[in-house]
């Protein structure tokens, strides 16, 4: 019975290695680990030209590098100087932002 358990564990580890090779990164959740530190993203990105745009209807904001930043309709568009300002106004970061 011990050999079967080792074999299953080896197969799972090999499967995880193949998934990581396809994705191009190590996913700690596949290995049953939790990440030691959260991903580092700047908490505040300053913008002189008020490039942080929000959607009044959805209460979602987009940084300039987000795919949806140019897709917010003019009637729902609101501009912010930085992310902190948007968050203070009750907006959350769009899920499509990197």
GULO-495038 format. One record per residue: x, y, z of N, C-alpha, C, CB in turn. Coordinates in steps of 0.05 Angstrom, whole numbers, plus 5000, padded with zeros to 4 digits. Glycine has a CB too. Layout:
residues N
<node><n_x>X</n_x><n_y>Y</n_y><n_z>Z</n_z><ca_x>X</ca_x><ca_y>Y</ca_y><ca_z>Z</ca_z><c_x>X</c_x><c_y>Y</c_y><c_z>Z</c_z><cb_x>X</cb_x><cb_y>Y</cb_y><cb_z>Z</cb_z></node>
...
//
This chain:
residues 98
<node><n_x>5017</n_x><n_y>4976</n_y><n_z>5000</n_z><ca_x>5000</ca_x><ca_y>5000</ca_y><ca_z>5000</ca_z><c_x>5017</c_x><c_y>5025</c_y><c_z>5000</c_z><cb_x>4981</cb_x><cb_y>5000</cb_y><cb_z>5024</cb_z></node>
<node><n_x>5040</n_x><n_y>5024</n_y><n_z>5013</n_z><ca_x>5059</ca_x><ca_y>5047</ca_y><ca_z>5013</ca_z><c_x>5068</c_x><c_y>5054</c_y><c_z>4985</c_z><cb_x>5082</cb_x><cb_y>5041</cb_y><cb_z>5031</cb_z></node>
<node><n_x>5073</n_x><n_y>5034</n_y><n_z>4969</n_z><ca_x>5082</ca_x><ca_y>5040</ca_y><ca_z>4941</ca_z><c_x>5061</c_x><c_y>5054</c_y><c_z>4925</c_z><cb_x>5090</cb_x><cb_y>5013</cb_y><cb_z>4927</cb_z></node>
<node><n_x>5036</n_x><n_y>5047</n_y><n_z>4930</n_z><ca_x>5014</ca_x><ca_y>5060</ca_y><ca_z>4915</ca_z><c_x>5013</c_x><c_y>5090</c_y><c_z>4923</c_z><cb_x>4987</cb_x><cb_y>5047</cb_y><cb_z>4921</cb_z></node>
<node><n_x>5016</n_x><n_y>5096</n_y><n_z>4948</n_z><ca_x>5015</ca_x><ca_y>5124</ca_y><ca_z>4957</ca_z><c_x>5038</c_x><c_y>5140</c_y><c_z>4946</c_z><cb_x>5015</cb_x><cb_y>5125</cb_y><cb_z>4988</cb_z></node>
<node><n_x>5061</n_x><n_y>5129</n_y><n_z>4945</n_z><ca_x>5085</ca_x><ca_y>5143</ca_y><ca_z>4934</ca_z><c_x>5080</c_x><c_y>5147</c_y><c_z>4904</c_z><cb_x>5111</cb_x><cb_y>5126</cb_y><cb_z>4939</cb_z></node>
<node><n_x>5070</n_x><n_y>5127</n_y><n_z>4891</n_z><ca_x>5065</ca_x><ca_y>5130</ca_y><ca_z>4863</ca_z><c_x>5045</c_x><c_y>5152</c_y><c_z>4857</c_z><cb_x>5055</cb_x><cb_y>5103</cb_y><cb_z>4852</cb_z></node>
<node><n_x>5024</n_x><n_y>5154</n_y><n_z>4872</n_z><ca_x>5004</ca_x><ca_y>5175</ca_y><ca_z>4869</ca_z><c_x>5016</c_x><c_y>5202</c_y><c_z>4874</c_z><cb_x>4979</cb_x><cb_y>5170</cb_y><cb_z>4887</cb_z></node>
<node><n_x>5032</n_x><n_y>5204</n_y><n_z>4895</n_z><ca_x>5045</ca_x><ca_y>5229</ca_y><ca_z>4902</ca_z><c_x>5065</c_x><c_y>5237</c_y><c_z>4879</c_z><cb_x>5060</cb_x><cb_y>5227</cb_y><cb_z>4928</cb_z></node>
<node><n_x>5079</n_x><n_y>5218</n_y><n_z>4869</n_z><ca_x>5097</ca_x><ca_y>5224</ca_y><ca_z>4847</ca_z><c_x>5082</c_x><c_y>5234</c_y><c_z>4822</c_z><cb_x>5115</cb_x><cb_y>5200</cb_y><cb_z>4840</cb_z></node>
<node><n_x>5060</n_x><n_y>5221</n_y><n_z>4816</n_z><ca_x>5044</ca_x><ca_y>5229</ca_y><ca_z>4793</ca_z><c_x>5033</c_x><c_y>5257</c_y><c_z>4796</c_z><cb_x>5021</cb_x><cb_y>5209</cb_y><cb_z>4788</cb_z></node>
<node><n_x>5024</n_x><n_y>5263</n_y><n_z>4821</n_z><ca_x>5014</ca_x><ca_y>5290</ca_y><ca_z>4826</ca_z><c_x>5036</c_x><c_y>5311</c_y><c_z>4823</c_z><cb_x>5001</cb_x><cb_y>5291</cb_y><cb_z>4853</cb_z></node>
<node><n_x>5059</n_x><n_y>5305</n_y><n_z>4833</n_z><ca_x>5082</ca_x><ca_y>5324</ca_y><ca_z>4831</ca_z><c_x>5090</c_x><c_y>5328</c_y><c_z>4802</c_z><cb_x>5106</cb_x><cb_y>5313</cb_y><cb_z>4847</cb_z></node>
<node><n_x>5090</n_x><n_y>5306</n_y><n_z>4787</n_z><ca_x>5097</ca_x><ca_y>5308</ca_y><ca_z>4758</ca_z><c_x>5076</c_x><c_y>5325</c_y><c_z>4744</c_z><cb_x>5100</cb_x><cb_y>5280</cb_y><cb_z>4745</cb_z></node>
<node><n_x>5051</n_x><n_y>5321</n_y><n_z>4750</n_z><ca_x>5029</ca_x><ca_y>5336</ca_y><ca_z>4738</ca_z><c_x>5032</c_x><c_y>5366</c_y><c_z>4744</c_z><cb_x>5002</cb_x><cb_y>5326</cb_y><cb_z>4747</cb_z></node>
<node><n_x>5039</n_x><n_y>5372</n_y><n_z>4769</n_z><ca_x>5043</ca_x><ca_y>5400</ca_y><ca_z>4777</ca_z><c_x>5066</c_x><c_y>5412</c_y><c_z>4762</c_z><cb_x>5047</cb_x><cb_y>5401</cb_y><cb_z>4808</cb_z></node>
<node><n_x>5088</n_x><n_y>5397</n_y><n_z>4759</n_z><ca_x>5111</ca_x><ca_y>5407</ca_y><ca_z>4744</ca_z><c_x>5103</c_x><c_y>5413</c_y><c_z>4714</c_z><cb_x>5134</cb_x><cb_y>5387</cb_y><cb_z>4744</cb_z></node>
<node><n_x>5087</n_x><n_y>5396</n_y><n_z>4703</n_z><ca_x>5078</ca_x><ca_y>5401</ca_y><ca_z>4675</ca_z><c_x>5061</c_x><c_y>5426</c_y><c_z>4673</c_z><cb_x>5063</cb_x><cb_y>5376</cb_y><cb_z>4664</cb_z></node>
<node><n_x>5043</n_x><n_y>5429</n_y><n_z>4692</n_z><ca_x>5026</ca_x><ca_y>5453</ca_y><ca_z>4692</ca_z><c_x>5043</c_x><c_y>5478</c_y><c_z>4695</c_z><cb_x>5005</cb_x><cb_y>5451</cb_y><cb_z>4715</cb_z></node>
<node><n_x>5063</n_x><n_y>5477</n_y><n_z>4713</n_z><ca_x>5080</ca_x><ca_y>5500</ca_y><ca_z>4717</ca_z><c_x>5096</c_x><c_y>5506</c_y><c_z>4691</c_z><cb_x>5100</cb_x><cb_y>5496</cb_y><cb_z>4740</cb_z></node>
<node><n_x>5105</n_x><n_y>5486</n_y><n_z>4677</n_z><ca_x>5120</ca_x><ca_y>5490</ca_y><ca_z>4652</ca_z><c_x>5102</c_x><c_y>5503</c_y><c_z>4631</c_z><cb_x>5131</cb_x><cb_y>5463</cb_y><cb_z>4641</cb_z></node>
<node><n_x>5077</n_x><n_y>5496</n_y><n_z>4630</n_z><ca_x>5059</ca_x><ca_y>5508</ca_y><ca_z>4611</ca_z><c_x>5053</c_x><c_y>5537</c_y><c_z>4619</c_z><cb_x>5032</cb_x><cb_y>5492</cb_y><cb_z>4610</cb_z></node>
<node><n_x>5048</n_x><n_y>5542</n_y><n_z>4645</n_z><ca_x>5042</ca_x><ca_y>5569</ca_y><ca_z>4654</ca_z><c_x>5066</c_x><c_y>5587</c_y><c_z>4654</c_z><cb_x>5030</cb_x><cb_y>5568</cb_y><cb_z>4681</cb_z></node>
<node><n_x>5089</n_x><n_y>5576</n_y><n_z>4657</n_z><ca_x>5114</ca_x><ca_y>5592</ca_y><ca_z>4658</ca_z><c_x>5120</c_x><c_y>5603</c_y><c_z>4686</c_z><cb_x>5112</cb_x><cb_y>5613</cb_y><cb_z>4638</cb_z></node>
<node><n_x>5106</n_x><n_y>5594</n_y><n_z>4706</n_z><ca_x>5112</ca_x><ca_y>5603</ca_y><ca_z>4733</ca_z><c_x>5105</c_x><c_y>5582</c_y><c_z>4754</c_z><cb_x>5097</cb_x><cb_y>5630</cb_y><cb_z>4739</cb_z></node>
<node><n_x>5115</n_x><n_y>5586</n_y><n_z>4778</n_z><ca_x>5109</ca_x><ca_y>5567</ca_y><ca_z>4800</ca_z><c_x>5084</c_x><c_y>5577</c_y><c_z>4815</c_z><cb_x>5133</cb_x><cb_y>5564</cb_y><cb_z>4819</cb_z></node>
<node><n_x>5064</n_x><n_y>5559</n_y><n_z>4817</n_z><ca_x>5040</ca_x><ca_y>5566</ca_y><ca_z>4831</ca_z><c_x>5041</c_x><c_y>5552</c_y><c_z>4858</c_z><cb_x>5015</cb_x><cb_y>5558</cb_y><cb_z>4814</cb_z></node>
<node><n_x>5044</n_x><n_y>5567</n_y><n_z>4880</n_z><ca_x>5046</ca_x><ca_y>5554</ca_y><ca_z>4906</ca_z><c_x>5020</c_x><c_y>5539</c_y><c_z>4914</c_z><cb_x>5052</cb_x><cb_y>5574</cb_y><cb_z>4927</cb_z></node>
<node><n_x>4997</n_x><n_y>5546</n_y><n_z>4903</n_z><ca_x>4973</ca_x><ca_y>5533</ca_y><ca_z>4910</ca_z><c_x>4971</c_x><c_y>5504</c_y><c_z>4899</c_z><cb_x>4949</cb_x><cb_y>5549</cb_y><cb_z>4900</cb_z></node>
<node><n_x>4985</n_x><n_y>5499</n_y><n_z>4877</n_z><ca_x>4986</ca_x><ca_y>5472</ca_y><ca_z>4866</ca_z><c_x>5000</c_x><c_y>5454</c_y><c_z>4885</c_z><cb_x>5000</cb_x><cb_y>5472</cb_y><cb_z>4838</cb_z></node>
<node><n_x>5021</n_x><n_y>5464</n_y><n_z>4898</n_z><ca_x>5037</ca_x><ca_y>5448</ca_y><ca_z>4917</ca_z><c_x>5026</c_x><c_y>5448</c_y><c_z>4945</c_z><cb_x>5066</cb_x><cb_y>5459</cb_y><cb_z>4917</cb_z></node>
<node><n_x>5003</n_x><n_y>5461</n_y><n_z>4949</n_z><ca_x>4991</ca_x><ca_y>5461</ca_y><ca_z>4976</ca_z><c_x>5005</c_x><c_y>5481</c_y><c_z>4994</c_z><cb_x>4992</cb_x><cb_y>5434</cb_y><cb_z>4988</cb_z></node>
<node><n_x>5019</n_x><n_y>5500</n_y><n_z>4983</n_z><ca_x>5032</ca_x><ca_y>5521</ca_y><ca_z>4998</ca_z><c_x>5016</c_x><c_y>5546</c_y><c_z>4997</c_z><cb_x>5061</cb_x><cb_y>5525</cb_y><cb_z>4988</cb_z></node>
<node><n_x>5020</n_x><n_y>5564</n_y><n_z>5015</n_z><ca_x>5008</ca_x><ca_y>5591</ca_y><ca_z>5012</ca_z><c_x>5031</c_x><c_y>5610</c_y><c_z>5007</c_z><cb_x>4992</cb_x><cb_y>5599</cb_y><cb_z>5038</cb_z></node>
<node><n_x>5026</n_x><n_y>5630</n_y><n_z>4990</n_z><ca_x>5048</ca_x><ca_y>5648</ca_y><ca_z>4984</ca_z><c_x>5057</c_x><c_y>5663</c_y><c_z>5010</c_z><cb_x>5040</cb_x><cb_y>5669</cb_y><cb_z>4963</cb_z></node>
<node><n_x>5083</n_x><n_y>5666</n_y><n_z>5013</n_z><ca_x>5094</ca_x><ca_y>5678</ca_y><ca_z>5037</ca_z><c_x>5089</c_x><c_y>5708</c_y><c_z>5037</c_z><cb_x>5124</cb_x><cb_y>5672</cb_y><cb_z>5040</cb_z></node>
<node><n_x>5089</n_x><n_y>5720</n_y><n_z>5014</n_z><ca_x>5084</ca_x><ca_y>5749</ca_y><ca_z>5012</ca_z><c_x>5064</c_x><c_y>5754</c_y><c_z>4990</c_z><cb_x>5110</cb_x><cb_y>5765</cb_y><cb_z>5008</cb_z></node>
<node><n_x>5046</n_x><n_y>5772</n_y><n_z>4993</n_z><ca_x>5028</ca_x><ca_y>5778</ca_y><ca_z>4971</ca_z><c_x>5043</c_x><c_y>5790</c_y><c_z>4947</c_z><cb_x>5005</cb_x><cb_y>5797</cb_y><cb_z>4980</cb_z></node>
<node><n_x>5031</n_x><n_y>5788</n_y><n_z>4923</n_z><ca_x>5044</ca_x><ca_y>5800</ca_y><ca_z>4900</ca_z><c_x>5048</c_x><c_y>5830</c_y><c_z>4904</c_z><cb_x>5028</cb_x><cb_y>5795</cb_y><cb_z>4875</cb_z></node>
<node><n_x>5071</n_x><n_y>5839</n_y><n_z>4895</n_z><ca_x>5077</ca_x><ca_y>5868</ca_y><ca_z>4900</ca_z><c_x>5065</c_x><c_y>5884</c_y><c_z>4877</c_z><cb_x>5107</cb_x><cb_y>5872</cb_y><cb_z>4902</cb_z></node>
<node><n_x>5047</n_x><n_y>5901</n_y><n_z>4883</n_z><ca_x>5036</ca_x><ca_y>5920</ca_y><ca_z>4864</ca_z><c_x>5036</c_x><c_y>5947</c_y><c_z>4878</c_z><cb_x>5007</cb_x><cb_y>5912</cb_y><cb_z>4854</cb_z></node>
<node><n_x>5042</n_x><n_y>5968</n_y><n_z>4864</n_z><ca_x>5043</ca_x><ca_y>5994</ca_y><ca_z>4877</ca_z><c_x>5015</c_x><c_y>6001</c_y><c_z>4888</c_z><cb_x>5052</cb_x><cb_y>6016</cb_y><cb_z>4857</cb_z></node>
<node><n_x>5015</n_x><n_y>6010</n_y><n_z>4913</n_z><ca_x>4989</ca_x><ca_y>6017</ca_y><ca_z>4925</ca_z><c_x>4978</c_x><c_y>6043</c_y><c_z>4913</c_z><cb_x>4993</cb_x><cb_y>6021</cb_y><cb_z>4955</cb_z></node>
<node><n_x>4996</n_x><n_y>6060</n_y><n_z>4905</n_z><ca_x>4987</ca_x><ca_y>6085</ca_y><ca_z>4893</ca_z><c_x>5004</c_x><c_y>6091</c_y><c_z>4869</c_z><cb_x>4989</cb_x><cb_y>6109</cb_y><cb_z>4914</cb_z></node>
<node><n_x>4990</n_x><n_y>6097</n_y><n_z>4847</n_z><ca_x>5004</ca_x><ca_y>6105</ca_y><ca_z>4823</ca_z><c_x>4995</c_x><c_y>6134</c_y><c_z>4817</c_z><cb_x>4997</cb_x><cb_y>6086</cb_y><cb_z>4798</cb_z></node>
<node><n_x>5013</n_x><n_y>6152</n_y><n_z>4819</n_z><ca_x>5006</ca_x><ca_y>6181</ca_y><ca_z>4815</ca_z><c_x>5004</c_x><c_y>6186</c_y><c_z>4785</c_z><cb_x>5027</cb_x><cb_y>6199</cb_y><cb_z>4828</cb_z></node>
<node><n_x>4986</n_x><n_y>6205</n_y><n_z>4779</n_z><ca_x>4982</ca_x><ca_y>6212</ca_y><ca_z>4751</ca_z><c_x>4976</c_x><c_y>6242</c_y><c_z>4749</c_z><cb_x>4958</cb_x><cb_y>6196</cb_y><cb_z>4739</cb_z></node>
<node><n_x>4994</n_x><n_y>6256</n_y><n_z>4735</n_z><ca_x>4990</ca_x><ca_y>6285</ca_y><ca_z>4732</ca_z><c_x>4966</c_x><c_y>6292</c_y><c_z>4714</c_z><cb_x>5015</cb_x><cb_y>6298</cb_y><cb_z>4721</cb_z></node>
<node><n_x>4960</n_x><n_y>6274</n_y><n_z>4695</n_z><ca_x>4939</ca_x><ca_y>6280</ca_y><ca_z>4676</ca_z><c_x>4913</c_x><c_y>6266</c_y><c_z>4684</c_z><cb_x>4947</cb_x><cb_y>6272</cb_y><cb_z>4649</cb_z></node>
<node><n_x>4910</n_x><n_y>6258</n_y><n_z>4709</n_z><ca_x>4886</ca_x><ca_y>6245</ca_y><ca_z>4719</ca_z><c_x>4878</c_x><c_y>6221</c_y><c_z>4701</c_z><cb_x>4863</cb_x><cb_y>6265</cb_y><cb_z>4719</cb_z></node>
<node><n_x>4899</n_x><n_y>6203</n_y><n_z>4697</n_z><ca_x>4895</ca_x><ca_y>6180</ca_y><ca_z>4680</ca_z><c_x>4880</c_x><c_y>6157</c_y><c_z>4693</c_z><cb_x>4921</cb_x><cb_y>6171</cb_y><cb_z>4670</cb_z></node>
<node><n_x>4877</n_x><n_y>6158</n_y><n_z>4719</n_z><ca_x>4861</ca_x><ca_y>6137</ca_y><ca_z>4733</ca_z><c_x>4832</c_x><c_y>6143</c_y><c_z>4727</c_z><cb_x>4866</cb_x><cb_y>6136</cb_y><cb_z>4764</cb_z></node>
<node><n_x>4818</n_x><n_y>6125</n_y><n_z>4713</n_z><ca_x>4791</ca_x><ca_y>6129</ca_y><ca_z>4705</ca_z><c_x>4773</c_x><c_y>6110</c_y><c_z>4720</c_z><cb_x>4787</cb_x><cb_y>6127</cb_y><cb_z>4675</cb_z></node>
<node><n_x>4750</n_x><n_y>6120</n_y><n_z>4728</n_z><ca_x>4730</ca_x><ca_y>6103</ca_y><ca_z>4742</ca_z><c_x>4704</c_x><c_y>6103</c_y><c_z>4727</c_z><cb_x>4726</cb_x><cb_y>6114</cb_y><cb_z>4770</cb_z></node>
<node><n_x>4688</n_x><n_y>6083</n_y><n_z>4733</n_z><ca_x>4662</ca_x><ca_y>6080</ca_y><ca_z>4721</ca_z><c_x>4642</c_x><c_y>6086</c_y><c_z>4744</c_z><cb_x>4657</cb_x><cb_y>6051</cb_y><cb_z>4709</cb_z></node>
<node><n_x>4626</n_x><n_y>6107</n_y><n_z>4741</n_z><ca_x>4607</ca_x><ca_y>6115</ca_y><ca_z>4761</ca_z><c_x>4586</c_x><c_y>6093</c_y><c_z>4767</c_z><cb_x>4593</cb_x><cb_y>6141</cb_y><cb_z>4753</cb_z></node>
<node><n_x>4578</n_x><n_y>6079</n_y><n_z>4747</n_z><ca_x>4557</ca_x><ca_y>6059</ca_y><ca_z>4750</ca_z><c_x>4567</c_x><c_y>6034</c_y><c_z>4765</c_z><cb_x>4546</cb_x><cb_y>6050</cb_y><cb_z>4723</cb_z></node>
<node><n_x>4591</n_x><n_y>6024</n_y><n_z>4758</n_z><ca_x>4601</ca_x><ca_y>6000</ca_y><ca_z>4770</ca_z><c_x>4619</c_x><c_y>6004</c_y><c_z>4794</c_z><cb_x>4616</cb_x><cb_y>5984</cb_y><cb_z>4749</cb_z></node>
<node><n_x>4628</n_x><n_y>6029</n_y><n_z>4798</n_z><ca_x>4646</ca_x><ca_y>6036</ca_y><ca_z>4820</ca_z><c_x>4672</c_x><c_y>6020</c_y><c_z>4818</c_z><cb_x>4633</cb_x><cb_y>6030</cb_y><cb_z>4847</cb_z></node>
<node><n_x>4682</n_x><n_y>6018</n_y><n_z>4793</n_z><ca_x>4707</ca_x><ca_y>6004</ca_y><ca_z>4787</ca_z><c_x>4726</c_x><c_y>6025</c_y><c_z>4774</c_z><cb_x>4703</cb_x><cb_y>5980</cb_y><cb_z>4768</cb_z></node>
<node><n_x>4752</n_x><n_y>6024</n_y><n_z>4782</n_z><ca_x>4771</ca_x><ca_y>6042</ca_y><ca_z>4769</ca_z><c_x>4792</c_x><c_y>6027</c_y><c_z>4753</c_z><cb_x>4784</cb_x><cb_y>6060</cb_y><cb_z>4790</cb_z></node>
<node><n_x>4804</n_x><n_y>6040</n_y><n_z>4734</n_z><ca_x>4824</ca_x><ca_y>6028</ca_y><ca_z>4716</ca_z><c_x>4849</c_x><c_y>6046</c_y><c_z>4716</c_z><cb_x>4813</cb_x><cb_y>6024</cb_y><cb_z>4688</cb_z></node>
<node><n_x>4872</n_x><n_y>6033</n_y><n_z>4718</n_z><ca_x>4898</ca_x><ca_y>6047</ca_y><ca_z>4714</ca_z><c_x>4902</c_x><c_y>6049</c_y><c_z>4683</c_z><cb_x>4922</cb_x><cb_y>6031</cb_y><cb_z>4727</cb_z></node>
<node><n_x>4921</n_x><n_y>6066</n_y><n_z>4675</n_z><ca_x>4925</ca_x><ca_y>6070</ca_y><ca_z>4646</ca_z><c_x>4933</c_x><c_y>6044</c_y><c_z>4632</c_z><cb_x>4947</cb_x><cb_y>6091</cb_y><cb_z>4642</cb_z></node>
<node><n_x>4946</n_x><n_y>6025</n_y><n_z>4646</n_z><ca_x>4955</ca_x><ca_y>6000</ca_y><ca_z>4634</ca_z><c_x>4933</c_x><c_y>5979</c_y><c_z>4633</c_z><cb_x>4979</cb_x><cb_y>5990</cb_y><cb_z>4648</cb_z></node>
<node><n_x>4909</n_x><n_y>5985</n_y><n_z>4642</n_z><ca_x>4887</ca_x><ca_y>5965</ca_y><ca_z>4642</ca_z><c_x>4873</c_x><c_y>5965</c_y><c_z>4615</c_z><cb_x>4867</cb_x><cb_y>5972</cb_y><cb_z>4665</cb_z></node>
<node><n_x>4865</n_x><n_y>5941</n_y><n_z>4606</n_z><ca_x>4852</ca_x><ca_y>5939</ca_y><ca_z>4580</ca_z><c_x>4826</c_x><c_y>5955</c_y><c_z>4579</c_z><cb_x>4847</cb_x><cb_y>5910</cb_y><cb_z>4574</cb_z></node>
<node><n_x>4811</n_x><n_y>5957</n_y><n_z>4601</n_z><ca_x>4786</ca_x><ca_y>5970</ca_y><ca_z>4601</ca_z><c_x>4787</c_x><c_y>6000</c_y><c_z>4605</c_z><cb_x>4768</cb_x><cb_y>5959</cb_y><cb_z>4622</cb_z></node>
<node><n_x>4810</n_x><n_y>6011</n_y><n_z>4608</n_z><ca_x>4813</ca_x><ca_y>6040</ca_y><ca_z>4614</ca_z><c_x>4801</c_x><c_y>6057</c_y><c_z>4592</c_z><cb_x>4842</cb_x><cb_y>6047</cb_y><cb_z>4618</cb_z></node>
<node><n_x>4803</n_x><n_y>6049</n_y><n_z>4567</n_z><ca_x>4792</ca_x><ca_y>6064</ca_y><ca_z>4545</ca_z><c_x>4764</c_x><c_y>6057</c_y><c_z>4538</c_z><cb_x>4810</cb_x><cb_y>6060</cb_y><cb_z>4520</cb_z></node>
<node><n_x>4752</n_x><n_y>6038</n_y><n_z>4552</n_z><ca_x>4725</ca_x><ca_y>6029</ca_y><ca_z>4545</ca_z><c_x>4703</c_x><c_y>6040</c_y><c_z>4562</c_z><cb_x>4725</cb_x><cb_y>5999</cb_y><cb_z>4546</cb_z></node>
<node><n_x>4710</n_x><n_y>6057</n_y><n_z>4581</n_z><ca_x>4689</ca_x><ca_y>6069</ca_y><ca_z>4599</ca_z><c_x>4674</c_x><c_y>6090</c_y><c_z>4583</c_z><cb_x>4702</cb_x><cb_y>6081</cb_y><cb_z>4625</cb_z></node>
<node><n_x>4648</n_x><n_y>6088</n_y><n_z>4583</n_z><ca_x>4632</ca_x><ca_y>6108</ca_y><ca_z>4567</ca_z><c_x>4634</c_x><c_y>6135</c_y><c_z>4580</c_z><cb_x>4602</cb_x><cb_y>6099</cb_y><cb_z>4566</cb_z></node>
<node><n_x>4631</n_x><n_y>6156</n_y><n_z>4564</n_z><ca_x>4634</ca_x><ca_y>6184</ca_y><ca_z>4573</ca_z><c_x>4614</c_x><c_y>6190</c_y><c_z>4595</c_z><cb_x>4631</cb_x><cb_y>6203</cb_y><cb_z>4550</cb_z></node>
<node><n_x>4590</n_x><n_y>6179</n_y><n_z>4593</n_z><ca_x>4569</ca_x><ca_y>6186</ca_y><ca_z>4613</ca_z><c_x>4575</c_x><c_y>6174</c_y><c_z>4641</c_z><cb_x>4542</cb_x><cb_y>6176</cb_y><cb_z>4604</cb_z></node>
<node><n_x>4592</n_x><n_y>6152</n_y><n_z>4641</n_z><ca_x>4599</ca_x><ca_y>6140</ca_y><ca_z>4667</ca_z><c_x>4628</c_x><c_y>6146</c_y><c_z>4676</c_z><cb_x>4596</cb_x><cb_y>6110</cb_y><cb_z>4665</cb_z></node>
<node><n_x>4642</n_x><n_y>6162</n_y><n_z>4660</n_z><ca_x>4670</ca_x><ca_y>6167</ca_y><ca_z>4665</ca_z><c_x>4675</c_x><c_y>6187</c_y><c_z>4688</c_z><cb_x>4684</cb_x><cb_y>6178</cb_y><cb_z>4640</cb_z></node>
<node><n_x>4693</n_x><n_y>6180</n_y><n_z>4706</n_z><ca_x>4702</ca_x><ca_y>6198</ca_y><ca_z>4727</ca_z><c_x>4732</c_x><c_y>6194</c_y><c_z>4729</c_z><cb_x>4687</cb_x><cb_y>6192</cb_y><cb_z>4755</cb_z></node>
<node><n_x>4747</n_x><n_y>6216</n_y><n_z>4733</n_z><ca_x>4776</ca_x><ca_y>6215</ca_y><ca_z>4733</ca_z><c_x>4787</c_x><c_y>6220</c_y><c_z>4762</c_z><cb_x>4788</cb_x><cb_y>6236</cb_y><cb_z>4714</cb_z></node>
<node><n_x>4809</n_x><n_y>6206</n_y><n_z>4767</n_z><ca_x>4822</ca_x><ca_y>6209</ca_y><ca_z>4793</ca_z><c_x>4852</c_x><c_y>6214</c_y><c_z>4789</c_z><cb_x>4818</cb_x><cb_y>6183</cb_y><cb_z>4811</cb_z></node>
<node><n_x>4864</n_x><n_y>6227</n_y><n_z>4808</n_z><ca_x>4892</ca_x><ca_y>6234</ca_y><ca_z>4807</ca_z><c_x>4909</c_x><c_y>6209</c_y><c_z>4813</c_z><cb_x>4899</cb_x><cb_y>6256</cb_y><cb_z>4827</cb_z></node>
<node><n_x>4900</n_x><n_y>6192</n_y><n_z>4832</n_z><ca_x>4915</ca_x><ca_y>6168</ca_y><ca_z>4838</ca_z><c_x>4896</c_x><c_y>6146</c_y><c_z>4848</c_z><cb_x>4937</cb_x><cb_y>6174</cb_y><cb_z>4860</cb_z></node>
<node><n_x>4907</n_x><n_y>6123</n_y><n_z>4853</n_z><ca_x>4891</ca_x><ca_y>6100</ca_y><ca_z>4861</ca_z><c_x>4879</c_x><c_y>6105</c_y><c_z>4889</c_z><cb_x>4907</cb_x><cb_y>6075</cb_y><cb_z>4861</cb_z></node>
<node><n_x>4894</n_x><n_y>6117</n_y><n_z>4907</n_z><ca_x>4884</ca_x><ca_y>6122</ca_y><ca_z>4934</ca_z><c_x>4859</c_x><c_y>6139</c_y><c_z>4933</c_z><cb_x>4906</cb_x><cb_y>6136</cb_y><cb_z>4951</cb_z></node>
<node><n_x>4859</n_x><n_y>6159</n_y><n_z>4916</n_z><ca_x>4835</ca_x><ca_y>6176</ca_y><ca_z>4913</ca_z><c_x>4811</c_x><c_y>6160</c_y><c_z>4904</c_z><cb_x>4841</cb_x><cb_y>6200</cb_y><cb_z>4894</cb_z></node>
<node><n_x>4815</n_x><n_y>6143</n_y><n_z>4885</n_z><ca_x>4794</ca_x><ca_y>6126</ca_y><ca_z>4875</ca_z><c_x>4783</c_x><c_y>6107</c_y><c_z>4897</c_z><cb_x>4803</cb_x><cb_y>6109</cb_y><cb_z>4851</cb_z></node>
<node><n_x>4801</n_x><n_y>6095</n_y><n_z>4912</n_z><ca_x>4794</ca_x><ca_y>6077</ca_y><ca_z>4933</ca_z><c_x>4779</c_x><c_y>6092</c_y><c_z>4955</c_z><cb_x>4818</cb_x><cb_y>6063</cb_y><cb_z>4945</cb_z></node>
<node><n_x>4787</n_x><n_y>6116</n_y><n_z>4961</n_z><ca_x>4774</ca_x><ca_y>6132</ca_y><ca_z>4982</ca_z><c_x>4746</c_x><c_y>6139</c_y><c_z>4974</c_z><cb_x>4790</cb_x><cb_y>6158</cb_y><cb_z>4987</cb_z></node>
<node><n_x>4741</n_x><n_y>6142</n_y><n_z>4947</n_z><ca_x>4715</ca_x><ca_y>6148</ca_y><ca_z>4937</ca_z><c_x>4697</c_x><c_y>6123</c_y><c_z>4935</c_z><cb_x>4717</cb_x><cb_y>6161</cb_y><cb_z>4909</cb_z></node>
<node><n_x>4708</n_x><n_y>6100</n_y><n_z>4943</n_z><ca_x>4692</ca_x><ca_y>6075</ca_y><ca_z>4943</ca_z><c_x>4694</c_x><c_y>6058</c_y><c_z>4918</c_z><cb_x>4664</cb_x><cb_y>6082</cb_y><cb_z>4947</cb_z></node>
<node><n_x>4714</n_x><n_y>6064</n_y><n_z>4902</n_z><ca_x>4719</ca_x><ca_y>6048</ca_y><ca_z>4878</ca_z><c_x>4739</c_x><c_y>6026</c_y><c_z>4883</c_z><cb_x>4729</cb_x><cb_y>6066</cb_y><cb_z>4855</cb_z></node>
<node><n_x>4736</n_x><n_y>6004</n_y><n_z>4868</n_z><ca_x>4755</ca_x><ca_y>5982</ca_y><ca_z>4870</ca_z><c_x>4769</c_x><c_y>5979</c_y><c_z>4843</c_z><cb_x>4741</cb_x><cb_y>5955</cb_y><cb_z>4878</cb_z></node>
<node><n_x>4793</n_x><n_y>5967</n_y><n_z>4844</n_z><ca_x>4809</ca_x><ca_y>5962</ca_y><ca_z>4819</ca_z><c_x>4795</c_x><c_y>5941</c_y><c_z>4802</c_z><cb_x>4837</cb_x><cb_y>5953</cb_y><cb_z>4827</cb_z></node>
<node><n_x>4795</n_x><n_y>5946</n_y><n_z>4776</n_z><ca_x>4782</ca_x><ca_y>5927</ca_y><ca_z>4757</ca_z><c_x>4798</c_x><c_y>5901</c_y><c_z>4757</c_z><cb_x>4783</cb_x><cb_y>5939</cb_y><cb_z>4728</cb_z></node>
<node><n_x>4783</n_x><n_y>5879</n_y><n_z>4755</n_z><ca_x>4796</ca_x><ca_y>5853</ca_y><ca_z>4755</ca_z><c_x>4813</c_x><c_y>5848</c_y><c_z>4731</c_z><cb_x>4774</cb_x><cb_y>5831</cb_y><cb_z>4757</cb_z></node>
<node><n_x>4808</n_x><n_y>5862</n_y><n_z>4709</n_z><ca_x>4823</ca_x><ca_y>5858</ca_y><ca_z>4684</ca_z><c_x>4850</c_x><c_y>5872</c_y><c_z>4685</c_z><cb_x>4808</cb_x><cb_y>5868</cb_y><cb_z>4661</cb_z></node>
<node><n_x>4856</n_x><n_y>5888</n_y><n_z>4706</n_z><ca_x>4881</ca_x><ca_y>5902</ca_y><ca_z>4708</ca_z><c_x>4903</c_x><c_y>5883</c_y><c_z>4716</c_z><cb_x>4879</cb_x><cb_y>5926</cb_y><cb_z>4727</cb_z></node>
<node><n_x>4927</n_x><n_y>5886</n_y><n_z>4704</n_z><ca_x>4949</ca_x><ca_y>5868</ca_y><ca_z>4711</ca_z><c_x>4960</c_x><c_y>5874</c_y><c_z>4739</c_z><cb_x>4972</cb_x><cb_y>5870</cb_y><cb_z>4691</cb_z></node>
//
